Amino acid sequence: MRCAAWVLVAVVVTGTVNPAVAQPGPLAPAGGPPQSQSDPDYDPNLPPEPPVGRVVRSSTDRPPNVLGPPVLGAPVRPAERNTNTNTNPEPAWVPPAAPATPATVVPAVASGESAVPVRRASLGAPMATGAPVSARSVEAASRIALASSDAEDPVNDLLTQRSPRRAKDKDREHKTTARDESDERESKKFGDKIGELFGDATDKCKDWFKSDHAFDGFISPVTNPLLFEDPRALTEVRPIFMYQSIPNGQPDFRGGSAYYYGLQGRLAVTDRLSFVFNKLGGVTLSPGSGSAYEGGTGFAELWLGPKYTFLRKEDTGSLMAGGLQFQIPVGSSNVYQDTGSLSLVPYLTYGQTFGRDFKIGSFNTLIGTGFSFATDSVRSDYYYLSAHLDLDVMSKHKFYPLVEMNWLYYTNNGNGLTMGSEGRDLFNFGGQVKNTGMLTAAIGARYKFSECVQLGGAFEFPLAGPKDIFQYRATIDLIWRY
């Protein structure tokens, strides 16, 4: 009976007391990790940590606990509850306490999230508008950033797990680009050395031989082309044809005609300095019947020399140049192109634009003057003055009607031939014509197909003075200009 009584007492006690094995989980350990007395937030009277598996929100800006709260060991100090009403909050980061003994750590799973382990951002959860951003959002953003930028980023490389094949492709692309750049540098190696040697000279070299196009409103004169020079620095080739009629009453040649067909060439070194070949071609002289002098066809004299434009004002349209022409008698003797040894011709030429506001167009004027003196007593000396006026119709730089005048006056006789005539710009006979001169006028036009191709023509006739061998003259030229 005594044993039965004791059994009855044990049954009653067991029924009234909640056994430990009936509890849903392990008891929360009491106490906590040791805290420093200097920590102002430590309070030993705080209630114990809620059961494992519950999510605790923290208002502090600490990164989330990657491994979750520990199951065994002392609980950590609870944080303030977050008042955020988000139905699916992210777990706030709580520093884990060091377990007393090694134990298996099981991460806590927040309600509404899958139990599959999720990779978190290693640099912490970024904050936006006061709420933490999930690790999946962070990872997706990094992939987008990598796709939109080719910059190399070790963090993005790690997060997107770039394959070795992609790395090799990028390496190959980098090497190809480097090789192309190297080839380009090699191809420019010679030019770079020249650039280093001459500085900016190589950049300006391409403009050295280009005509001065700052005054494209001007045109070159048509008549007296072997002496009347354009004040601009030009690079061009200019074929010229001239037909000149000889008066029938001329006592030496008794009529007939003379022809000139040749080329002029100009080379602009800068927009001021140029070199000119004024006369390079052939001459035909056909005297009339009963002439005491024979004619023929042969090479003309060679006239050339430098020219420098020392006045050049674009705002006012003003130009002035000076030059020195060398008249070298190296032509054929049957057309009197070998008289004497040399003549020097210093000259000036001036150009001016005016009336730019006129409705009908602007006007351009040119004036050229010079003096030819022989280095011996065989050739004749003379002074010349030429003037030109044109109208740039409607300022279109296309069609230019023009008028020109030329005056040539002989100041000294030559002793090449015993005749009382001279040949102006075509012949230097060395005749006895001192203190005689002739004034001529011309009307014509020039048309610009473009600034590079221009056609001109004029008819010239005497106004005053002895005609010599000049009854009238027709001049045609074609300019190919660079």
Order of alpha helices (4+ residues) and beta strands (2+ residues): alpha-beta-beta-alpha-alpha-alpha-alpha-alpha-beta-beta-beta-beta-beta-beta-beta-beta-beta-beta-beta-beta-beta
